[in-house]
């Protein structure tokens, strides 16, 4: 996995945080919803965060002038031997240029994974608009035509035997 050489920096006042600095579940749920994901209970989001091995978050100064607002994130889970899965790569639409900030989030995540979990394969699903930036890090679309599939357990349409 190649990490691009170009330096990418944050604007003044912005923060890029890694563990142990994690956003709370309510802030993550709000970000995910703003990025088009369905609303989930705060308890479920808290459990996903607790079970994540690493989280990288991006914060900009709050429009109200005090504190910071969560505007992007990516998180990782792993079996700590063979595989790492990246989840919830998201960035608010108004944060531009998008590729710049996706680069910051992913660069930070991949440097940490390379250090902490060398040799693991990394997989993720991403929005089509992020593919070009992810390819700069060496991600490839599946050459074997693997397609992601989703099944909501317990919902309508779930086969009953």
DRENPA-349867 format. One record per atom (N, C-alpha, C, O): z negated, y negated, x negated. Coordinates in steps of 0.2 Angstrom, whole numbers, padded with zeros to 4 digits, always signed. Layout:
REM residues N
ZYX ...
END
This chain:
REM residues 161
+0000+0006-0004 +0000+0000+0000 +0000-0006-0004 -0005-0007-0008 +0005-0010-0004 +0006-0016-0008 +0003-0022-0005 +0004-0023+0001 -0001-0026-0008 -0004-0032-0006 +0000-0038-0008 +0000-0039-0014 +0003-0042-0004 +0007-0048-0006 +0003-0052-0011 -0003-0053-0011 +0007-0055-0016 +0003-0059-0021 +0002-0066-0019 -0002-0069-0022 +0005-0069-0014 +0005-0076-0012 -0002-0077-0010 -0005-0073-0006 -0005-0082-0012 -0012-0084-0010 -0012-0087-0003 -0007-0091-0001 -0016-0085+0001 -0017-0087+0008 -0024-0090+0009 -0029-0087+0008 -0024-0096+0011 -0031-0100+0012 -0032-0102+0019 -0028-0102+0023 -0039-0103+0020 -0041-0106+0026 -0041-0113+0026 -0042-0116+0021 -0040-0116+0032 -0041-0123+0033 -0049-0125+0032 -0053-0121+0033 -0050-0131+0031 -0057-0133+0030 -0061-0132+0036 -0059-0133+0042 -0067-0129+0035 -0071-0128+0040 -0071-0121+0044 -0075-0119+0048 -0065-0117+0042 -0064-0111+0045 -0068-0106+0041 -0070-0107+0035 -0069-0100+0044 -0073-0094+0041 -0069-0088+0042 -0067-0087+0048 -0069-0084+0037 -0067-0077+0037 -0073-0073+0035 -0075-0073+0030 -0075-0069+0040 -0082-0065+0039 -0080-0058+0039 -0076-0055+0043 -0084-0054+0035 -0084-0047+0035 -0092-0044+0037 -0096-0048+0037 -0092-0038+0037 -0099-0035+0038 -0104-0038+0033 -0101-0039+0027 -0110-0039+0034 -0113-0038+0040 -0113-0043+0045 -0116-0043+0051 -0109-0048+0044 -0108-0054+0049 -0103-0052+0054 -0097-0052+0053 -0106-0050+0060 -0102-0048+0066 -0103-0052+0072 -0108-0054+0073 -0097-0053+0075 -0098-0057+0082 -0102-0053+0087 -0102-0047+0086 -0105-0056+0092 -0108-0052+0097 -0103-0050+0102 -0097-0052+0102 -0105-0045+0106 -0100-0041+0110 -0097-0046+0115 -0091-0045+0117 -0101-0051+0118 -0098-0056+0123 -0093-0060+0120 -0087-0061+0123 -0093-0062+0114 -0088-0066+0110 -0082-0062+0109 -0076-0064+0110 -0083-0055+0107 -0077-0051+0106 -0074-0049+0113 -0068-0049+0113 -0078-0048+0118 -0075-0047+0124 -0070-0053+0127 -0065-0052+0129 -0073-0059+0126 -0069-0065+0128 -0063-0065+0124 -0058-0067+0127 -0063-0064+0117 -0057-0064+0113 -0052-0059+0115 -0046-0061+0116 -0054-0053+0116 -0050-0048+0118 -0046-0049+0125 -0040-0048+0126 -0050-0052+0130 -0047-0054+0136 -0042-0060+0135 -0037-0060+0138 -0044-0065+0131 -0039-0070+0130 -0033-0068+0126 -0027-0071+0127 -0033-0062+0123 -0027-0059+0120 -0024-0054+0124 -0019-0051+0121 -0025-0054+0130 -0022-0050+0135 -0025-0043+0136 -0021-0039+0140 -0030-0041+0133 -0033-0035+0135 -0038-0035+0141 -0040-0040+0143 -0039-0029+0144 -0043-0029+0150 -0050-0031+0149 -0052-0029+0144 -0053-0033+0154 -0060-0035+0154 -0064-0028+0153 -0063-0023+0157 -0069-0028+0149 -0073-0022+0148 -0080-0024+0149 -0082-0030+0148 -0085-0019+0150 -0092-0021+0150 -0094-0023+0143 -0092-0020+0138 -0099-0028+0143 -0102-0030+0137 -0105-0024+0133 -0105-0024+0127 -0108-0020+0137 -0111-0014+0134 -0106-0009+0130 -0107-0007+0125 -0100-0008+0133 -0095-0004+0130 -0092-0007+0124 -0091-0004+0119 -0091-0014+0124 -0089-0018+0118 -0094-0017+0113 -0093-0016+0107 -0101-0018+0115 -0106-0018+0110 -0106-0011+0106 -0107-0010+0100 -0105-0005+0110 -0105+0001+0107 -0099+0002+0103 -0100+0005+0097 -0093-0001+0104 -0087+0000+0100 -0089-0004+0093 -0087-0001+0088 -0092-0010+0094 -0094-0013+0088 -0099-0010+0083 -0098-0009+0077 -0104-0007+0087 -0109-0003+0083 -0106+0003+0079 -0108+0005+0074 -0101+0006+0082 -0098+0012+0080 -0092+0010+0075 -0089+0015+0072 -0090+0004+0074 -0085+0002+0069 -0088+0002+0062 -0094+0000+0061 -0084+0004+0057 -0086+0005+0050 -0085-0002+0047 -0089-0004+0042 -0081-0006+0049 -0080-0013+0046 -0076-0017+0051 -0072-0015+0055 -0078-0023+0051 -0075-0028+0056 -0074-0035+0052 -0078-0037+0048 -0068-0037+0052 -0066-0044+0049 -0065-0049+0055 -0061-0047+0059 -0068-0055+0055 -0067-0059+0060 -0065-0066+0057 -0067-0068+0052 -0061-0070+0061 -0059-0076+0060 -0062-0082+0064 -0062-0081+0071 -0065-0087+0062 -0068-0092+0066 -0065-0099+0064 -0064-0100+0058 -0064-0103+0069 -0063-0110+0068 -0068-0115+0070 -0072-0112+0075 -0068-0121+0068 -0074-0125+0070 -0073-0126+0078 -0068-0127+0081 -0079-0126+0081 -0079-0126+0089 -0076-0133+0091 -0077-0138+0088 -0072-0133+0096 -0070-0140+0099 -0075-0144+0101 -0074-0150+0101 -0081-0142+0103 -0087-0146+0105 -0090-0149+0099 -0095-0153+0099 -0088-0147+0093 -0091-0150+0087 -0097-0147+0083 -0099-0149+0078 -0100-0142+0087 -0105-0139+0083 -0104-0131+0083 -0102-0128+0089 -0105-0128+0078 -0104-0121+0077 -0096-0119+0076 -0092-0123+0075 -0095-0113+0077 -0088-0110+0077 -0086-0106+0083 -0091-0103+0086 -0080-0105+0084 -0077-0101+0089 -0073-0095+0086 -0069-0096+0081 -0074-0089+0089 -0071-0083+0087 -0063-0084+0089 -0062-0084+0095 -0059-0083+0084 -0052-0084+0086 -0047-0078+0084 -0042-0077+0086 -0050-0073+0080 -0046-0067+0078 -0051-0062+0075 -0056-0064+0073 -0048-0056+0075 -0052-0050+0072 -0048-0044+0071 -0043-0044+0074 -0051-0040+0067 -0048-0033+0067 -0054-0029+0065 -0058-0031+0061 -0054-0022+0068 -0060-0018+0066 -0057-0011+0064 -0052-0009+0066 -0062-0007+0060 -0060-0001+0058 -0065+0004+0059 -0071+0003+0059 -0062+0010+0061 -0067+0016+0061 -0064+0022+0057 -0058+0021+0055 -0068+0026+0054 -0065+0031+0049 -0070+0037+0049 -0076+0037+0051 -0067+0043+0047 -0070+0049+0046 -0073+0049+0039 -0077+0054+0037 -0072+0044+0035 -0074+0042+0029 -0072+0048+0023 -0074+0048+0018 -0066+0051+0025 -0064+0056+0021 -0056+0056+0021 -0053+0055+0015 -0053+0056+0026 -0046+0056+0027 -0042+0051+0030 -0037+0048+0028 -0045+0048+0036 -0042+0043+0040 -0046+0037+0042 -0052+0037+0042 -0042+0032+0042 -0045+0026+0045 -0040+0023+0051 -0034+0024+0050 -0043+0021+0056 -0040+0018+0062 -0042+0011+0062 -0048+0009+0062 -0037+0007+0063 -0038+0000+0064 -0037-0002+0071 -0032+0001+0074 -0041-0006+0074 -0041-0007+0081 -0042-0015+0082 -0044-0018+0078 -0039-0017+0088 -0041-0023+0091 -0039-0029+0086 -0042-0034+0085 -0033-0028+0082 -0030-0034+0079 -0028-0039+0084 -0023-0038+0088 -0031-0044+0084 -0030-0050+0089 -0031-0056+0086 -0035-0058+0082 -0027-0061+0089 -0028-0068+0087 -0025-0072+0093 -0020-0071+0096 -0029-0077+0094 -0028-0082+0100 -0021-0085+0099 -0019-0086+0093 -0017-0085+0104 -0010-0087+0104 -0009-0094+0101 -0004-0096+0098 -0014-0099+0102 -0014-0106+0100 -0015-0106+0092 -0014-0112+0089 -0017-0101+0089 -0018-0101+0082 -0012-0100+0078 -0009-0094+0078 -0009-0105+0075 -0003-0105+0072 -0003-0107+0065 -0007-0112+0063 +0001-0105+0060 +0006-0100+0061 +0003-0093+0062 -0001-0091+0057 +0005-0089+0066 +0002-0083+0068 +0002-0078+0061 -0003-0075+0060 +0008-0078+0058 +0008-0073+0052 +0003-0075+0047 +0001-0070+0044 +0002-0081+0046 -0003-0083+0041 -0010-0081+0042 -0013-0078+0038 -0012-0081+0048 -0019-0079+0050 -0019-0071+0051 -0025-0068+0049 -0014-0068+0053 -0014-0061+0053 -0014-0058+0046 -0018-0053+0044 -0011-0062+0041 -0011-0060+0034 -0018-0061+0031 -0021-0056+0028 -0022-0066+0033 -0029-0067+0031 -0033-0061+0034 -0037-0058+0030 -0033-0059+0040 -0037-0054+0043 -0035-0047+0040 -0040-0044+0037 -0029-0046+0039 -0027-0039+0037 -0028-0039+0029 -0030-0033+0027 -0027-0044+0025 -0028-0044+0018 -0035-0043+0017 -0037-0039+0012 -0040-0046+0020 -0047-0045+0019 -0049-0038+0021 -0053-0035+0017 -0046-0035+0027 -0048-0028+0029 -0045-0023+0024 -0049-0019+0022 -0039-0024+0021 -0036-0019+0017 -0040-0019+0010 -0040-0014+0007 -0041-0025+0008 -0045-0025+0001 -0052-0021+0002 -0053-0018-0003 -0055-0022+0007 -0062-0019+0008 -0061-0011+0009 -0065-0007+0006 -0056-0009+0013 -0054-0002+0014 -0052+0001+0007 -0054+0007+0006 -0048-0002+0003 -0046+0000-0003 -0052+0002-0008 -0053+0007-0011 -0057-0003-0008 -0063-0002-0012 -0068+0003-0009 -0070+0007-0013 -0069+0003-0002 -0074+0007+0001 -0071+0014+0003 -0075+0019+0003 -0065+0015+0004 -0062+0021+0007 -0056+0023+0004 -0051+0024+0007 -0055+0023-0003 -0049+0024-0006 -0046+0031-0005 -0050+0036-0004 -0040+0032-0004 -0037+0038-0003 -0036+0040+0005 -0033+0045+0007 -0039+0036+0009 -0038+0037+0016 -0032+0035+0019 -0029+0029+0016 -0029+0038+0023 -0023+0035+0027 -0025+0030+0032 -0030+0031+0035 -0021+0025+0033 -0023+0020+0038 -0018+0020+0044 -0012+0020+0042 -0020+0020+0050 -0015+0020+0056 -0018+0014+0060 -0024+0013+0060 -0013+0012+0064 -0015+0007+0069 -0009+0006+0074 -0003+0008+0072 -0011+0003+0079 -0006+0001+0084 -0006-0007+0083 -0011-0010+0082 +0000-0010+0084 +0000-0017+0084 +0005-0020+0089 +0010-0017+0092 +0004-0027+0090 +0009-0030+0094 +0016-0031+0090 +0016-0031+0084 +0021-0031+0094 +0028-0031+0091 +0029-0037+0086 +0032-0037+0081 +0025-0043+0088 +0026-0049+0085 +0022-0049+0078 +0024-0053+0074 +0018-0044+0077 +0015-0043+0070 +0018-0038+0066 +0015-0038+0060 +0023-0035+0068 +0026-0029+0063 +0028-0032+0057 +0027-0029+0052 +0032-0038+0057 +0034-0040+0050 +0029-0042+0045 +0030-0040+0040 +0023-0045+0048 +0018-0046+0043 +0015-0040+0041 +0013-0040+0035 +0014-0035+0045 +0011-0029+0043 +0015-0025+0038 +0013-0022+0034 +0022-0026+0039 +0026-0022+0034 +0025-0025+0027 +0026-0022+0022 +0023-0032+0027 +0022-0035+0020 +0017-0031+0016 +0016-0031+0010 +0012-0028+0020 +0007-0024+0017 +0008-0017+0016 +0004-0013+0013 +0014-0015+0018 +0016-0008+0016 +0016-0004+0022 +0018+0002+0022 +0014-0006+0028 +0014-0002+0034 +0021-0001+0036 +0026-0005+0035 +0022+0005+0039 +0029+0007+0041 +0028+0010+0048 +0023+0013+0050 +0034+0008+0052 +0034+0011+0059 +0035+0019+0057 +0038+0021+0053 +0032+0023+0062 +0033+0030+0061 +0040+0032+0060 +0044+0031+0064 +0041+0035+0054 +0048+0038+0053 +0050+0044+0057 +0055+0046+0058 +0045+0047+0060 +0045+0053+0064 +0046+0052+0071 +0046+0056+0076 +0046+0045+0073 +0046+0044+0080 +0040+0045+0084 +0040+0046+0090 +0034+0045+0081 +0028+0046+0084 +0027+0040+0089 +0028+0034+0087 +0025+0041+0095 +0024+0036+0100 +0016+0036+0102 +0014+0041+0103 +0014+0030+0103 +0007+0030+0105 +0007+0031+0113 +0012+0029+0116 +0002+0035+0115 +0001+0036+0122 -0006+0034+0124 -0010+0034+0120 -0007+0033+0130 -0013+0031+0133 -0015+0035+0139 -0010+0036+0143 -0021+0036+0140 -0023+0040+0146 -0030+0037+0148 -0035+0037+0144 -0031+0034+0154 -0037+0031+0156 -0041+0037+0159 -0039+0039+0165 -0046+0039+0157 -0050+0045+0160 -0054+0042+0166 -0057+0037+0166 -0054+0047+0171 -0058+0045+0177 -0054+0040+0182 -0057+0039+0187 -0049+0038+0180 -0045+0033+0184 -0041+0037+0189 -0040+0043+0189 -0038+0033+0194 -0033+0036+0199 -0027+0039+0195 -0025+0036+0190 -0025+0044+0198 -0019+0047+0195 -0021+0052+0189 -0017+0056+0186 -0027+0053+0188 -0030+0058+0183 -0029+0065+0186 -0032+0065+0192 -0026+0069+0183 -0025+0076+0186 -0032+0079+0188 -0036+0079+0184 -0033+0082+0194 -0039+0085+0196 -0037+0093+0196 -0032+0094+0200 -0041+0097+0193 -0039+0104+0194 -0044+0107+0199 -0043+0113+0200 
END
